Amino acid sequence: MKNKPFLGRLLVAILAVSTVEISTPAVVHAANANDLLITLKGSVQFPRATGKAKYQNRNRQQELQVEVENVSALKGQRVAVYVDQVQVGIISISTLGKGSLSLRTAVPAVTSTSSIKVVTASGVVIVSN
């Protein structure tokens, strides 16, 4: 009967150690809290088109990468990238039907609610979130 308090303290100690080990990984990922990965989906006019936007904001250095794929009908054309209705760059579509934009200067602030779209020269939406 005298062993019950010891076993209780041992169980509490084991639970305390387990809790510390489980909560540690959350702290490791805190440095990337300002990074966003946004999936861009094809429009009605370009249903097979896909894309993504990756935004990083680390130590006051921002970067925005936007990719579009599966648009072989637009090969050789230039398409515009918009963030919240402001044009931020141009993508040249390759012969493989894809292209990308990478901005490291004049990067707009991007949040999880930002509108991102890639459009043709005539204003037809290719992909958006």
GIGIDA-V522060 format. One record per run of one state. SS is the DSSP state (H for helix, E for strand, - for the rest). FROM is the first residue (numbers start at 1). LEN is the number of residues. If there is no record, write none. Layout:
# GIGIDA-V522060
ss:from:len
SS:FROM:LEN
SS:FROM:LEN
This chain:
# GIGIDA-V522060
ss:from:len
-:1:2
H:3:30
-:33:3
E:36:7
-:43:7
E:50:9
-:59:2
E:61:9
-:70:2
H:72:3
-:75:3
E:78:6
-:84:2
E:86:7
-:93:6
E:99:5
-:104:12
E:116:4
-:120:5
E:125:4
-:129:1
